[in-house]
Structures are given as structure tokens and as C-alpha cells.
Amino acid sequence: MSTITVSRLSKSFGAVQAVHDLSFTVEPGTIAGFLGPNGAGKTTTLRMLLGLVKPSSGTALIHDRRYADLASPITQVGAVLEATAFHPGRTARVHLHVLCKAARLPLSRADEVLEEVEMTSAADRRVGGFSLGMRQRLALASALLGSPRTLILDEPANGLDPEGIHWMRAFIRSYATSGRTVLVSSHVLAEIEQVVDHVVIIRSGRLVWEGTLGELTAGRTLEDAYLHLTREAQS
């Protein structure tokens, strides 16, 4: 059973076709890179996976179910689509406590995930004073509260310094070692190349390529392979 199954997925916003007849799968224990230029339809696809946008046609399933039909979504999938949904006056710990109460999770999970993302020292600081990189880590901590089997991350390295990017890469690798799954969208191809084992490339809402990193690169860099495929798809 695939962890993520996208089948003939399409989405139009008026006259704009954001995603067109897109199909791909992500298997358990896989770190999959979801790549494409700006406006390719990556974020729209992720939002359809998470039930935030209704498809015009096709299906987007997690563990063979729509997100809305998952029995316990917070334990099945955690997602970071943006790092801005925080009350600036709340501390990191209070923000996580609010989420724990809403999900009926023990408040102790807040401190556990803060430690997991190495933010214990900032637990009682107000989020309004956080850098973008710290907000990214807090968003990741929020996604981890239910110990989900699957993580969906949209540009997780955004705002991170080189040390933070190195940390994020190591975290993603560690997360997947126990059979859990990560789908990560990113423009930082050099970083993606060091962590993913499966690659999905889209352009103009259509699938350009899907397969293992080794099959894609075959003696060339990910950037070279990516540019070749996306330019070919454009012509």
C-alpha cells in the first residue's frame, strides 16, 4: 500500500488550470522530493492532499483515504505549508499547548517536540520575535505533535541558515529511518539531492518525471537533470 497516491488529479481556478491530470505515488519509508518551477502547481497539489482545496477531478489519498476520511489525521500526517500561522503574542510552548488541547494530546508533547526540533531554549519566547527560521522549526514542531506516520513539507529550508539547512536534512533522514514517509517540496536542489531517494517533477501542473534519484541523475547532478527535463517539457 502506497503512503501517498495521487491519481489523475486536476484543479482549475476559473480559467487557470493549476494542476492537470497528475498522477504519482510515494511508498512507505521513502523521502520523496516534489520539484518544479514557481507556479508549477506544487503547493496546490499539497493543499489538495491535505483537504484544503477541493480537486476539480481525480483523487489525492494518504494511506488510501482522503485526508477528511482519516480516523485520526494528527497521528497519520503532519504538514508544514507555511510558517506564519502563529499568534505573535504567544510563546512557542503556549502555541503548542493550544494545539495539544484541541487534539486531546497530553501537554507534555509540547516539550517533547520542542526538544525534537532543538527549540527548548526558545520555548518561553514570544513568537512575534522569532526569525523565519525559528518559525519554520516551530511549524515543524506543530506537525510532529501527533507522532505522524507521514510528513508533508513545503519549502522547509526557507529562512534557515546553512547550519539550519544541515539540521533539517539530518532530521528528515532520521524521521524516515523507521519506515515513516516524507514528501518535501523545495527549490534548493543541492540540498534535496542529499536527502531524497525518490523524485517527482512537475511543470505547468503536469507530471514531467517520476522515479528514483539514481534513475534520474545517472552520472549527472540533480540540477542538470531537472533543468534538462523542465526545459524539454516547456518546448
N, C-alpha and C positions, 0 to 999 in steps of 0.2 A: 504494500500500500504506500503510495507516494504521500509525502507530508503536504506538499502544495501541488494542486492540479488546476491549471488554467486551461480552459477548453473553449476555443472559438469565441473568445471574449471580445466584445466590441462596445464602444461608448462614444456617443455623439453629444456635443453641446451645441444645439442648434445646427448650423451648417458646418461646424467644425468636427471632424472625425478624429478624436483624440487617440482611440485605440481601435484597431481593425483586425478582426478575425485572429486574435492572438492565442497561441497555444504553447504551453511548456509545462514541465514538471520539475519538482525538486524532491529528491529522495531523502529518507531519514539519515541523519548524521552527516549531511552534506553542507558545505559552505558554498552558497551559490552567489555569484556576482551578477547583478542586474544592471546592465550597462546600456548607454545610449546618450546621444547629444541632448542638450536642453530642448524641451518641447517634444521629446520622443514619445511621451506617454507613460513614463515610468511611475511617477507619483500617482497618476490617475489609476493605473493598474493596481498599485499597492492599496489605494483607498477602496477600490472595489473588493480586493481580497479581505479587507477589514470591515466591510459592510458600511462604509462611509459614503460611498457613491453606488447608485444602482446601475448595473450594466444595461445597455440597450439590448444586448443579446449575449448568449454564451454563459459560462459559469466560471466562478473563481472559488475554489474549495480549499479548506485547510482540514487535514485529517478526514477527507471525504465528505465534509459538511460545509455549508455556508457558515460564515462567522456567526450570524444571528442564530443558527441552529446548534451551535456548540453548547454542550451541557454546562461546562464551566470555562468560559472563554479565558479568564485570567490565568488559569492553570494550563491552558492549551497554547496560547500565543501571547507574546508581548511585543509591542511595537513602539518604535520611535520614528515619527514622521516629521516632527518639528520640536524645537526646544524652546517654545515661547509660552506654553500654556501653564504659567505659574502665577500665583498671586504674589506681587513683588514684596508685600509686607510680611509674608510668612517665611519662617525659617525652612530649611531643607527638611528637617525632621518633622515639623508640623505638617508640611505639604504631604509627606509620605504617610503620616498618621491619618490624615483625612482620607487618603486613598485606601488605607488598610480598613478603616471603619466602613467605608462604602462597600468594600468587597468582603467584609466579615473575615478579615485576616487578623492574626494577632499583631498587636502594635510592635512586638519585638522584631517583626520582619523589617521594619523601617531601619533599625540599627544594623541589621544583618546585610541589607542591600547597600547601605551607605558604606559599610566596610568593604563590600564586594567591589564597589566602584572607586574605592580609595578616597572617600569624601568624609570620613569620620571627623576630621578636624574642622570641617565647614558645616557640620550638622546643625549648629545653632546660629548660623549667619542668615540674614535675610536674603532671599533670592534676588531681590531688586539690585543688590550689589554684586551679583555673580557675573563673571565673564561668560561669553558664549560657550567656551569650552567647558566651564563648570556646569552651565545649563544642560549641555549635552550629556554630561555624566549623571546629572540628576534625572534627566529624562530616561536614561538607561536604567537607573535605579528603580524608577517608577515601573518600567516594563518588566523588571525582574521580580516584583513583589510576589507574584503567584507561582514562582519557580516554573515558568512555562517550558513546554517541550520545543517550542519554535520561537525564534526571534525574527522580526521583520524590521530592518533598519534602513532609513532613507538618509543618505549622506551623513553617517555617524561621525566622520572625521572633520566635519565642518566646524571651524572655530578652534580646533585643537592645535597646540604647538607640536613640534616634532616629537617631543617626549610623550605627549598625549596620544599622538597617532600610533606610536610604537606600543603604548599601553593598550589601546583599543584593538590593535592587531593581535596581540597576545591574548587578550580577553576573548575575542571571537574564536580563536583557535581552541582555547581551553573549554569554552562553552560547548563546542561541538564534539569534544572527545568522548563524551558519554552517550553518543547516539542522538544528541539533540541537533536541531537544524537551524541554519541561519540563511536568510535571504537578505543580501545587503546591496543597496543601490549606492553607487559612488561615481564621482568623476576623477578620483585620484587613482589612476590606473596602476601606477607603480606600487601603491600600497595594496590594491586589490590583488595584484599578481602574486603577492607574497602570502596571501591567506586563503584564496578561494580554490576549490577543486572542480567547480562546475561554473559555466558561464552562459548567460542568456543576454543576447544583444538585440535591441530593437531600434527602429528608426521610423519616424512618422507613424507610430502606433502599430507597426508591423514587425513580425519576427524577422531578424536578419540571420541570426545564427544561435544554435544551442548545442552544447556538448561539453566535454571535459576541457579543462585548461590545457592539458597536454595535447589534445587533438587540435585545439585552436592555434596554439603557438608553434609547435613543431619546428623548433630551432630559431624562432624569431620572438621578439618581445610582444607582450600583450598589446602595447600601444601600437606597434606596427600592424599587427593582425587586426586590431579594432579599426584603425584608420582605413586600412585596405577594404574591409567589409562594409563600413558605413559609406565610404565614398562610392563603392561599387553599387550599393543599394540606392544611392542618390541619383546615379546616372541613368 
